[in-house]
């Protein structure tokens, strides 16, 4: 479930980046984070399949729920890091203007 959720997030972010590649919003950073997480979960899935075999495809409901929460947590954490990068880089200078007291 974690792999599925992160791949969906990565594809969505990539489509947004592809539509607006010159955006100042650093969507490329978000894409790289989600694709990195997807690659990590893919390696995890391959190793787990090598260990348990066909049982990998019949998880318990509790395991699927835990994996879904973990996948959503990874997506939210990626967005929080992306927002922090946006606040630090401040591509449009809005945070800097606000801190100086100018609107």
N, C-alpha and C positions, 0 to 999 in steps of 0.2 A: 504494500500500500504506500510506503514511503517513496519507493521508486516511481510509482504511478503519479503521485501527487507532485513530486518535484519535476518530473518530465513535463507534466501539464503546465506547471508554472514556468519552466524554461521555454517551452514552445510559445506560450502566451507572451512572455517578455521578448522573445526573439521576433515574433510577428510585429509587436509594437515597435521594436527597434528598426525592423526592416521597412516599415511604413514611414518612419521619421528618423532616418539615420543621422541627420545633422542636428538632432535635438540637443539642447543644453542640459537636459535632465539626467544625463549619465545613465541612460538605459542599458548601454553596453556593459557597464559594471554589474548591473542586476542580472543580465543574461549570463555573464561569466560565473557569477555566484551560483545561480540555479543550475547551469550545466555542470559545474564542478560538483555540486551536491548530487546531481543525477548520476554522474560517473561514479561517485563514491558508493551510492546505493546499488548501482549495477554490479560493481565489484563485490559488494557484500552479498548480493543475491546469488552471484555465481559461486562464491565460496560456500555459502550455506547450502546451495543445491548440491555441490560436490560432497558435502559432509552428510546430508540427510537423504539425498536422492529424491524420489518421487513424492515423499511426504511433504516436501517443500510446498507443493501445490494444494495441500489440504490443511491450511492453518485453522486453528481454533478461532471462534468469534472474538474472544478476549484478546488474542494476539493481533487480530486484524484491527480491532479498536485501538489498541496501544500503538500500532504502526500508523494508523490514521492520525492520531494525536501527535505523534512524533513528526510525521510529514507536514502537518499544519504548523507545528512549532518551527520547523526548519524554514518554511515559507515566510512566516511572520518574522523570524530572526533575520532572514535575508532582506526583507523590506525595511526593518529597523536599521540595519547596517547601511543600506542604500540611502535612507533618509539622513543618517548621520553624515555620510559622505557628501550629500547635497548641502547640508547645513555648513559643513566645514569648507567645501569648495565655493559655495555661494555663487553659482554661475551668473545670476542676474543682479547681484549686489544688493539684494533686498535686506538680508540680515545685517550687512554692514551699515546700510542706510538707517535701519531701525535702531541699531546700537548708537549711532551718532545723533539720533533724535530727529532725523529728517524723514518725511513721508514721501 
